[in-house]
Amino acid sequence: MALRPAVFLDRDGTLNVQVVRDGKPFPPGTVEEFRLHEGVAAGCRALKEAGFLLVVATNQPDVGRGTIPRSLVDAMHARLLELVPEIDRVEVCFDPGMGEASRRRKPEPGMLLDAAAALGADLPRSWMVGDRWRDVDCGRRAGVKTVLIDFGYDEKFNLLPDHTVRAFPEAVAVILGASAQPGKDA
């Protein structure tokens, strides 16, 4: 089986609208608050039509902390898959990040590596799209190209993204543009 390129997608802030308090992003608190950013469904369709696998990779530490039930996260993912049926897989890390780091908690690349192994993804031709420094670090550690959707959060970056954009449709355009150029590192 030939390996296929993938686009790994952060969830909160990248696909769905985040709640920003004091310059920091947070996930929605209810399924009713869960709504996609403009252009996400169409962008995912375009990526899928171009031959990319689509994988959501999301940290959901509030489940591990016991502050939200796993059933709420599962319901949000069910809603996400209704809105964007092109998604091939959803990887979730519930680790709250206390104590020893999990190999799956972003910025570690475990979710990307696990999904790549399960789906036959070609990491050197793949991408990570996210809105936080953890997404960029995760993608770089997994050996994929990175696109940061920059919302101007108050946080420092360890590694720089390959591309920076302002909205999801711009990220899709970067990926499709690089992938369409023969000989280009896509």
TORPA-4810 file (N, C-alpha, C, O; in nm, 3 decimals):
<nodes>
NODE_1_0.084_-0.118_0.000_0.000_0.000_0.000_0.089_0.125_0.000_0.180_0.136_0.082_M
NODE_2_0.063_0.215_-0.090_0.140_0.340_-0.098_0.101_0.431_0.017_-0.017_0.443_0.051_A
NODE_3_0.200_0.494_0.075_0.173_0.589_0.183_0.111_0.716_0.125_0.145_0.758_0.014_L
NODE_4_0.021_0.776_0.201_-0.046_0.899_0.159_-0.008_1.012_0.253_0.015_0.989_0.371_R
NODE_5_-0.001_1.135_0.202_0.024_1.248_0.291_-0.100_1.274_0.377_-0.213_1.244_0.338_P
NODE_6_-0.075_1.330_0.494_-0.184_1.361_0.586_-0.177_1.508_0.625_-0.072_1.571_0.617_A
NODE_7_-0.290_1.560_0.666_-0.295_1.689_0.732_-0.348_1.662_0.873_-0.461_1.618_0.891_V
NODE_8_-0.263_1.689_0.970_-0.298_1.675_1.111_-0.354_1.809_1.157_-0.293_1.913_1.133_F
NODE_9_-0.467_1.805_1.221_-0.540_1.927_1.256_-0.564_1.936_1.406_-0.623_1.845_1.466_L
NODE_10_-0.519_2.044_1.466_-0.559_2.072_1.602_-0.710_2.097_1.600_-0.766_2.131_1.496_D
NODE_11_-0.775_2.080_1.713_-0.920_2.101_1.716_-0.957_2.243_1.759_-0.999_2.325_1.676_R
NODE_12_-0.941_2.273_1.887_-0.987_2.401_1.942_-0.904_2.517_1.889_-0.782_2.520_1.907_D
NODE_13_-0.970_2.612_1.824_-0.902_2.727_1.767_-0.864_2.708_1.623_-0.853_2.805_1.548_G
NODE_14_-0.845_2.584_1.582_-0.809_2.556_1.443_-0.933_2.520_1.363_-0.961_2.581_1.260_T
NODE_15_-1.007_2.421_1.411_-1.130_2.379_1.344_-1.252_2.450_1.403_-1.336_2.503_1.330_L
NODE_16_-1.261_2.451_1.534_-1.377_2.513_1.598_-1.336_2.643_1.668_-1.219_2.665_1.701_N
NODE_17_-1.434_2.727_1.688_-1.412_2.857_1.750_-1.376_2.837_1.897_-1.444_2.766_1.971_V
NODE_18_-1.269_2.900_1.936_-1.220_2.892_2.073_-1.278_3.006_2.157_-1.325_3.107_2.105_Q
NODE_19_-1.273_2.987_2.287_-1.311_3.092_2.381_-1.181_3.153_2.431_-1.096_3.081_2.484_V
NODE_20_-1.162_3.285_2.416_-1.037_3.349_2.458_-1.064_3.431_2.583_-1.150_3.520_2.586_V
NODE_21_-0.986_3.399_2.689_-0.993_3.474_2.815_-0.852_3.513_2.855_-0.763_3.428_2.861_R
NODE_22_-0.831_3.641_2.882_-0.699_3.692_2.923_-0.590_3.654_2.824_-0.478_3.621_2.864_D
NODE_23_-0.621_3.660_2.694_-0.521_3.631_2.591_-0.490_3.485_2.572_-0.398_3.452_2.497_G
NODE_24_-0.564_3.395_2.636_-0.541_3.250_2.626_-0.667_3.183_2.572_-0.778_3.218_2.611_K
NODE_25_-0.649_3.086_2.482_-0.764_3.016_2.425_-0.809_2.897_2.510_-0.728_2.830_2.573_P
NODE_26_-0.940_2.873_2.511_-0.999_2.761_2.582_-1.103_2.694_2.491_-1.156_2.759_2.401_F
NODE_27_-1.132_2.565_2.514_-1.233_2.497_2.433_-1.373_2.543_2.472_-1.393_2.600_2.579_P
NODE_28_-1.471_2.517_2.384_-1.610_2.548_2.421_-1.651_2.461_2.538_-1.597_2.353_2.559_P
NODE_29_-1.749_2.509_2.616_-1.793_2.438_2.735_-1.910_2.345_2.714_-1.940_2.263_2.801_G
NODE_30_-1.977_2.357_2.599_-2.093_2.273_2.570_-2.094_2.236_2.422_-2.028_2.301_2.341_T
NODE_31_-2.170_2.135_2.388_-2.185_2.096_2.247_-2.253_2.210_2.170_-2.221_2.233_2.054_V
NODE_32_-2.344_2.280_2.235_-2.413_2.391_2.170_-2.317_2.505_2.134_-2.338_2.574_2.034_E
NODE_33_-2.214_2.524_2.213_-2.113_2.626_2.186_-2.012_2.582_2.078_-1.938_2.665_2.025_E
NODE_34_-2.011_2.454_2.047_-1.915_2.399_1.950_-1.957_2.437_1.809_-2.056_2.387_1.757_F
NODE_35_-1.880_2.528_1.748_-1.910_2.566_1.609_-1.779_2.583_1.533_-1.677_2.624_1.589_R
NODE_36_-1.784_2.552_1.406_-1.665_2.557_1.322_-1.630_2.699_1.283_-1.717_2.785_1.270_L
NODE_37_-1.501_2.722_1.264_-1.457_2.848_1.203_-1.506_2.849_1.058_-1.525_2.744_0.997_H
NODE_38_-1.524_2.966_1.004_-1.566_2.982_0.866_-1.464_2.917_0.773_-1.343_2.935_0.789_E
NODE_39_-1.513_2.842_0.676_-1.428_2.781_0.575_-1.369_2.647_0.611_-1.299_2.587_0.529_G
NODE_40_-1.394_2.597_0.732_-1.333_2.470_0.773_-1.389_2.352_0.694_-1.312_2.271_0.642_V
NODE_41_-1.521_2.341_0.682_-1.579_2.227_0.611_-1.535_2.226_0.465_-1.495_2.121_0.414_A
NODE_42_-1.541_2.339_0.398_-1.499_2.346_0.257_-1.350_2.319_0.243_-1.307_2.252_0.149_A
NODE_43_-1.270_2.370_0.336_-1.125_2.347_0.331_-1.091_2.201_0.348_-1.003_2.148_0.279_G
NODE_44_-1.159_2.134_0.440_-1.133_1.991_0.460_-1.175_1.910_0.338_-1.108_1.813_0.301_C
NODE_45_-1.285_1.949_0.275_-1.326_1.880_0.151_-1.219_1.895_0.044_-1.186_1.799_-0.026_R
NODE_46_-1.164_2.016_0.030_-1.060_2.041_-0.071_-0.935_1.960_-0.042_-0.874_1.905_-0.134_A
NODE_47_-0.895_1.952_0.083_-0.778_1.871_0.119_-0.802_1.723_0.090_-0.714_1.655_0.039_L
NODE_48_-0.920_1.675_0.123_-0.955_1.535_0.099_-0.955_1.505_-0.051_-0.903_1.402_-0.095_K
NODE_49_-1.013_1.597_-0.130_-1.015_1.579_-0.275_-0.875_1.579_-0.335_-0.852_1.519_-0.440_E
NODE_50_-0.782_1.647_-0.269_-0.643_1.651_-0.316_-0.564_1.526_-0.272_-0.447_1.512_-0.306_A
NODE_51_-0.630_1.436_-0.198_-0.566_1.310_-0.163_-0.507_1.301_-0.023_-0.439_1.204_0.009_G
NODE_52_-0.532_1.399_0.061_-0.479_1.398_0.197_-0.567_1.318_0.291_-0.690_1.322_0.282_F
NODE_53_-0.504_1.246_0.382_-0.573_1.192_0.499_-0.595_1.309_0.594_-0.512_1.399_0.600_L
NODE_54_-0.704_1.309_0.667_-0.731_1.416_0.764_-0.743_1.356_0.903_-0.825_1.269_0.929_L
NODE_55_-0.658_1.406_0.993_-0.651_1.354_1.129_-0.658_1.470_1.227_-0.579_1.564_1.219_V
NODE_56_-0.753_1.464_1.319_-0.759_1.561_1.428_-0.671_1.508_1.540_-0.681_1.391_1.578_V
NODE_57_-0.585_1.595_1.594_-0.498_1.560_1.707_-0.520_1.667_1.814_-0.479_1.781_1.797_A
NODE_58_-0.584_1.629_1.924_-0.625_1.728_2.022_-0.592_1.687_2.166_-0.620_1.574_2.207_T
NODE_59_-0.534_1.779_2.239_-0.518_1.763_2.383_-0.650_1.803_2.448_-0.706_1.908_2.417_N
NODE_60_-0.700_1.720_2.537_-0.821_1.752_2.613_-0.793_1.723_2.761_-0.852_1.632_2.819_Q
NODE_61_-0.703_1.801_2.821_-0.659_1.773_2.958_-0.766_1.792_3.064_-0.752_1.739_3.175_P
NODE_62_-0.873_1.866_3.034_-0.977_1.886_3.135_-1.045_1.755_3.173_-1.096_1.742_3.284_D
NODE_63_-1.046_1.658_3.082_-1.101_1.526_3.114_-1.009_1.459_3.217_-1.057_1.405_3.316_V
NODE_64_-0.878_1.463_3.192_-0.783_1.405_3.286_-0.784_1.473_3.422_-0.759_1.409_3.524_G
NODE_65_-0.813_1.602_3.422_-0.821_1.677_3.548_-0.954_1.653_3.620_-0.968_1.686_3.738_R
NODE_66_-1.050_1.597_3.549_-1.180_1.571_3.609_-1.273_1.691_3.609_-1.375_1.691_3.679_G
NODE_67_-1.239_1.794_3.530_-1.325_1.914_3.529_-1.433_1.910_3.422_-1.529_1.986_3.429_T
NODE_68_-1.420_1.822_3.323_-1.528_1.798_3.227_-1.537_1.648_3.200_-1.435_1.579_3.206_I
NODE_69_-1.655_1.597_3.172_-1.669_1.454_3.147_-1.622_1.417_3.005_-1.634_1.495_2.911_P
NODE_70_-1.570_1.297_2.994_-1.528_1.248_2.862_-1.647_1.246_2.765_-1.629_1.266_2.645_R
NODE_71_-1.765_1.222_2.816_-1.884_1.217_2.730_-1.905_1.349_2.656_-1.954_1.349_2.544_S
NODE_72_-1.868_1.461_2.718_-1.881_1.591_2.651_-1.783_1.600_2.534_-1.820_1.646_2.426_L
NODE_73_-1.660_1.557_2.555_-1.561_1.559_2.446_-1.605_1.465_2.335_-1.597_1.499_2.217_V
NODE_74_-1.653_1.346_2.372_-1.702_1.251_2.271_-1.819_1.311_2.192_-1.826_1.292_2.070_D
NODE_75_-1.908_1.382_2.259_-2.022_1.444_2.189_-1.974_1.554_2.094_-2.028_1.569_1.985_A
NODE_76_-1.874_1.630_2.136_-1.818_1.733_2.046_-1.754_1.669_1.924_-1.766_1.721_1.813_M
NODE_77_-1.686_1.557_1.943_-1.623_1.490_1.829_-1.728_1.429_1.737_-1.711_1.428_1.615_H
NODE_78_-1.835_1.378_1.794_-1.945_1.328_1.710_-2.002_1.442_1.626_-2.031_1.425_1.507_A
NODE_79_-2.019_1.557_1.688_-2.068_1.675_1.614_-1.970_1.716_1.506_-2.010_1.745_1.393_R
NODE_80_-1.841_1.718_1.539_-1.737_1.752_1.442_-1.743_1.658_1.322_-1.735_1.704_1.207_L
NODE_81_-1.757_1.528_1.346_-1.762_1.432_1.235_-1.890_1.445_1.152_-1.890_1.413_1.033_L
NODE_82_-1.999_1.492_1.213_-2.120_1.522_1.135_-2.094_1.640_1.041_-2.135_1.638_0.925_E
NODE_83_-2.026_1.742_1.094_-2.001_1.863_1.016_-1.890_1.846_0.913_-1.892_1.908_0.807_L
NODE_84_-1.794_1.760_0.944_-1.678_1.737_0.856_-1.655_1.586_0.842_-1.563_1.531_0.903_V
NODE_85_-1.740_1.519_0.763_-1.727_1.373_0.751_-1.600_1.328_0.680_-1.569_1.209_0.677_P
NODE_86_-1.525_1.421_0.622_-1.400_1.387_0.554_-1.289_1.349_0.652_-1.188_1.293_0.610_E
NODE_87_-1.306_1.377_0.778_-1.202_1.343_0.878_-1.190_1.192_0.890_-1.290_1.122_0.910_I
NODE_88_-1.067_1.143_0.877_-1.041_0.999_0.880_-1.025_0.944_1.022_-1.056_0.828_1.047_D
NODE_89_-0.977_1.028_1.113_-0.945_0.978_1.246_-0.937_1.096_1.344_-0.897_1.206_1.308_R
NODE_90_-0.976_1.069_1.468_-0.962_1.167_1.575_-0.874_1.105_1.684_-0.909_1.002_1.742_V
NODE_91_-0.761_1.168_1.709_-0.669_1.126_1.816_-0.686_1.223_1.931_-0.684_1.345_1.911_E
NODE_92_-0.701_1.171_2.053_-0.723_1.255_2.170_-0.626_1.215_2.280_-0.607_1.096_2.306_V
NODE_93_-0.565_1.314_2.344_-0.486_1.290_2.464_-0.557_1.357_2.581_-0.578_1.478_2.581_C
NODE_94_-0.594_1.275_2.679_-0.664_1.325_2.798_-0.567_1.357_2.912_-0.610_1.405_3.017_F
NODE_95_-0.440_1.332_2.892_-0.338_1.356_2.994_-0.341_1.503_3.037_-0.333_1.592_2.952_D
NODE_96_-0.352_1.529_3.167_-0.357_1.668_3.212_-0.221_1.737_3.216_-0.213_1.856_3.248_P
NODE_97_-0.114_1.664_3.185_0.018_1.728_3.180_0.083_1.748_3.315_0.175_1.828_3.328_G
NODE_98_0.036_1.677_3.413_0.098_1.686_3.545_0.191_1.566_3.563_0.156_1.454_3.525_M
NODE_99_0.308_1.588_3.620_0.401_1.478_3.639_0.473_1.445_3.510_0.504_1.535_3.432_G
NODE_100_0.499_1.318_3.488_0.574_1.274_3.371_0.494_1.299_3.243_0.374_1.270_3.237_E
NODE_101_0.561_1.352_3.142_0.494_1.386_3.017_0.452_1.260_2.941_0.525_1.161_2.937_A
NODE_102_0.334_1.266_2.883_0.284_1.159_2.797_0.344_1.174_2.659_0.363_1.286_2.611_S
NODE_103_0.376_1.063_2.593_0.429_1.068_2.455_0.322_1.115_2.356_0.355_1.150_2.243_R
NODE_104_0.195_1.117_2.399_0.086_1.159_2.311_0.041_1.302_2.334_-0.030_1.358_2.251_R
NODE_105_0.080_1.363_2.446_0.034_1.499_2.476_0.120_1.599_2.399_0.241_1.605_2.417_R
NODE_106_0.053_1.678_2.312_0.127_1.781_2.240_0.193_1.874_2.341_0.125_1.918_2.434_K
NODE_107_0.318_1.905_2.327_0.398_1.909_2.205_0.466_1.778_2.164_0.533_1.774_2.062_P
NODE_108_0.449_1.672_2.242_0.507_1.543_2.199_0.431_1.494_2.075_0.313_1.525_2.059_E
NODE_109_0.498_1.419_1.989_0.437_1.381_1.859_0.359_1.250_1.858_0.321_1.204_1.750_P
NODE_110_0.335_1.189_1.973_0.276_1.055_1.975_0.144_1.039_1.902_0.124_0.939_1.834_G
NODE_111_0.054_1.136_1.913_-0.075_1.123_1.843_-0.053_1.118_1.692_-0.119_1.041_1.623_M
NODE_112_0.039_1.201_1.641_0.066_1.203_1.498_0.132_1.073_1.454_0.096_1.017_1.350_L
NODE_113_0.228_1.027_1.533_0.298_0.903_1.497_0.203_0.783_1.502_0.211_0.695_1.415_L
NODE_114_0.115_0.777_1.602_0.019_0.667_1.611_-0.078_0.668_1.493_-0.105_0.563_1.433_D
NODE_115_-0.130_0.785_1.459_-0.223_0.795_1.346_-0.153_0.761_1.214_-0.210_0.694_1.129_A
NODE_116_-0.029_0.808_1.198_0.046_0.779_1.075_0.066_0.629_1.059_0.051_0.576_0.949_A
NODE_117_0.099_0.561_1.167_0.118_0.416_1.160_-0.013_0.344_1.128_-0.014_0.250_1.048_A
NODE_118_-0.122_0.387_1.189_-0.251_0.322_1.168_-0.307_0.344_1.028_-0.370_0.255_0.972_A
NODE_119_-0.283_0.463_0.972_-0.344_0.499_0.844_-0.250_0.488_0.724_-0.294_0.499_0.609_L
NODE_120_-0.122_0.465_0.748_-0.026_0.461_0.638_0.005_0.600_0.585_0.006_0.621_0.464_G
NODE_121_0.031_0.694_0.675_0.060_0.831_0.634_0.210_0.849_0.608_0.294_0.794_0.677_A
NODE_122_0.238_0.927_0.507_0.375_0.962_0.467_0.412_1.092_0.540_0.378_1.201_0.494_D
NODE_123_0.482_1.080_0.652_0.510_1.198_0.735_0.590_1.306_0.663_0.557_1.424_0.678_L
NODE_124_0.694_1.273_0.584_0.768_1.382_0.518_0.683_1.465_0.421_0.720_1.578_0.388_P
NODE_125_0.571_1.412_0.375_0.482_1.488_0.285_0.359_1.540_0.357_0.265_1.586_0.293_R
NODE_126_0.360_1.533_0.490_0.242_1.568_0.569_0.259_1.704_0.636_0.367_1.765_0.634_S
NODE_127_0.149_1.751_0.695_0.140_1.884_0.754_0.071_1.879_0.888_-0.010_1.790_0.914_W
NODE_128_0.103_1.975_0.974_0.031_1.998_1.099_-0.021_2.140_1.096_0.055_2.234_1.070_M
NODE_129_-0.151_2.157_1.122_-0.212_2.290_1.126_-0.265_2.312_1.267_-0.342_2.231_1.319_V
NODE_130_-0.223_2.423_1.329_-0.269_2.453_1.464_-0.257_2.599_1.496_-0.209_2.679_1.415_G
NODE_131_-0.303_2.634_1.617_-0.304_2.775_1.658_-0.220_2.801_1.783_-0.225_2.910_1.838_D
NODE_132_-0.144_2.702_1.827_-0.065_2.716_1.951_0.079_2.670_1.927_0.107_2.597_1.832_R
NODE_133_0.168_2.712_2.016_0.307_2.671_2.007_0.318_2.519_2.017_0.406_2.459_1.954_W
NODE_134_0.231_2.455_2.096_0.236_2.309_2.112_0.212_2.237_1.979_0.272_2.132_1.953_R
NODE_135_0.125_2.293_1.897_0.096_2.232_1.767_0.218_2.239_1.676_0.252_2.143_1.607_D
NODE_136_0.284_2.354_1.676_0.405_2.372_1.594_0.514_2.276_1.641_0.574_2.207_1.559_V
NODE_137_0.540_2.273_1.771_0.644_2.184_1.824_0.611_2.038_1.792_0.700_1.961_1.753_D
NODE_138_0.486_2.000_1.809_0.443_1.863_1.781_0.470_1.826_1.636_0.527_1.721_1.607_C
NODE_139_0.427_1.912_1.545_0.449_1.886_1.403_0.595_1.875_1.368_0.636_1.785_1.296_G
NODE_140_0.675_1.967_1.419_0.818_1.965_1.390_0.882_1.837_1.444_0.966_1.777_1.376_R
NODE_141_0.844_1.795_1.565_0.899_1.673_1.625_0.858_1.548_1.548_0.929_1.447_1.548_R
NODE_142_0.742_1.554_1.482_0.695_1.440_1.402_0.755_1.440_1.261_0.738_1.344_1.187_A
NODE_143_0.822_1.548_1.225_0.884_1.554_1.092_0.790_1.599_0.982_0.811_1.565_0.865_G
NODE_144_0.686_1.676_1.019_0.593_1.727_0.917_0.608_1.878_0.908_0.663_1.942_0.999_V
NODE_145_0.560_1.935_0.799_0.560_2.080_0.784_0.448_2.139_0.869_0.347_2.073_0.895_K
NODE_146_0.467_2.262_0.912_0.371_2.322_1.006_0.314_2.452_0.953_0.382_2.532_0.888_T
NODE_147_0.185_2.472_0.983_0.117_2.597_0.952_0.052_2.645_1.081_-0.028_2.574_1.142_V
NODE_148_0.087_2.766_1.122_0.029_2.828_1.239_-0.082_2.923_1.197_-0.061_3.011_1.114_L
NODE_149_-0.201_2.905_1.253_-0.307_3.004_1.239_-0.287_3.100_1.356_-0.310_3.065_1.472_I
NODE_150_-0.244_3.220_1.326_-0.202_3.315_1.427_-0.317_3.404_1.472_-0.364_3.490_1.398_D
NODE_151_-0.362_3.381_1.596_-0.467_3.462_1.656_-0.408_3.565_1.752_-0.483_3.634_1.822_F
NODE_152_-0.276_3.574_1.758_-0.212_3.672_1.844_-0.220_3.639_1.992_-0.224_3.730_2.075_G
NODE_153_-0.223_3.510_2.026_-0.227_3.471_2.166_-0.102_3.520_2.239_0.002_3.544_2.177_Y
NODE_154_-0.113_3.534_2.367_-0.003_3.577_2.452_0.077_3.453_2.494_0.061_3.404_2.606_D
NODE_155_0.163_3.403_2.404_0.247_3.288_2.436_0.374_3.291_2.354_0.378_3.350_2.246_E
NODE_156_0.478_3.227_2.405_0.609_3.222_2.341_0.621_3.093_2.260_0.560_2.991_2.294_K
NODE_157_0.699_3.099_2.153_0.721_2.982_2.069_0.862_2.929_2.088_0.958_3.006_2.095_F
NODE_158_0.875_2.797_2.097_1.006_2.731_2.103_1.062_2.714_1.963_1.181_2.739_1.940_N
NODE_159_0.978_2.672_1.871_1.015_2.648_1.731_0.926_2.735_1.644_0.811_2.761_1.679_L
NODE_160_0.977_2.777_1.532_0.898_2.860_1.441_0.823_2.773_1.341_0.875_2.670_1.297_L
NODE_161_0.701_2.812_1.306_0.627_2.736_1.205_0.686_2.758_1.067_0.755_2.857_1.042_P
NODE_162_0.659_2.665_0.978_0.701_2.679_0.838_0.622_2.790_0.769_0.676_2.861_0.683_D
NODE_163_0.496_2.804_0.805_0.407_2.906_0.747_0.319_2.963_0.857_0.283_2.892_0.951_H
NODE_164_0.284_3.089_0.844_0.191_3.154_0.936_0.080_3.219_0.856_0.106_3.290_0.759_T
NODE_165_-0.045_3.194_0.897_-0.162_3.248_0.828_-0.258_3.304_0.933_-0.234_3.291_1.053_V
NODE_166_-0.366_3.365_0.887_-0.465_3.425_0.977_-0.595_3.344_0.988_-0.674_3.369_1.078_R
NODE_167_-0.617_3.249_0.897_-0.744_3.175_0.899_-0.725_3.039_0.832_-0.632_3.019_0.755_A
NODE_168_-0.816_2.947_0.863_-0.808_2.811_0.812_-0.802_2.805_0.658_-0.720_2.730_0.604_F
NODE_169_-0.886_2.879_0.587_-0.877_2.872_0.440_-0.738_2.910_0.386_-0.695_2.857_0.284_P
NODE_170_-0.668_3.001_0.454_-0.532_3.036_0.412_-0.438_2.918_0.434_-0.348_2.895_0.353_E
NODE_171_-0.456_2.844_0.542_-0.373_2.726_0.568_-0.394_2.623_0.458_-0.298_2.562_0.409_A
NODE_172_-0.519_2.603_0.419_-0.550_2.508_0.311_-0.482_2.552_0.181_-0.427_2.470_0.109_V
NODE_173_-0.487_2.680_0.152_-0.424_2.732_0.030_-0.273_2.709_0.032_-0.216_2.674_-0.071_A
NODE_174_-0.209_2.728_0.145_-0.065_2.703_0.156_-0.035_2.556_0.126_0.055_2.525_0.047_V
NODE_175_-0.109_2.466_0.188_-0.086_2.322_0.171_-0.111_2.280_0.027_-0.028_2.212_-0.034_I
NODE_176_-0.224_2.321_-0.028_-0.255_2.283_-0.166_-0.157_2.344_-0.265_-0.119_2.280_-0.363_L
NODE_177_-0.115_2.468_-0.240_-0.018_2.534_-0.327_0.116_2.464_-0.326_0.176_2.442_-0.431_G
NODE_178_0.164_2.428_-0.209_0.293_2.359_-0.198_0.286_2.219_-0.257_0.383_2.170_-0.315_A
NODE_179_0.172_2.153_-0.240_0.156_2.016_-0.289_0.141_2.010_-0.440_0.169_1.906_-0.500_S
NODE_180_0.097_2.119_-0.501_0.074_2.121_-0.646_0.200_2.156_-0.726_0.200_2.146_-0.848_A
NODE_181_0.306_2.196_-0.657_0.428_2.237_-0.727_0.527_2.121_-0.735_0.584_2.082_-0.634_Q
NODE_182_0.549_2.064_-0.856_0.642_1.955_-0.871_0.781_1.995_-0.822_0.829_2.105_-0.849_P
NODE_183_0.844_1.903_-0.748_0.978_1.930_-0.701_0.982_2.017_-0.576_1.087_2.034_-0.515_G
NODE_184_0.867_2.073_-0.540_0.859_2.157_-0.420_0.847_2.065_-0.300_0.785_1.959_-0.310_K
NODE_185_0.904_2.102_-0.187_0.894_2.024_-0.065_0.752_2.032_-0.014_0.718_2.124_0.060_D
NODE_186_0.668_1.938_-0.054_0.526_1.944_-0.021_0.484_1.841_0.079_0.366_1.836_0.115_A
</nodes>
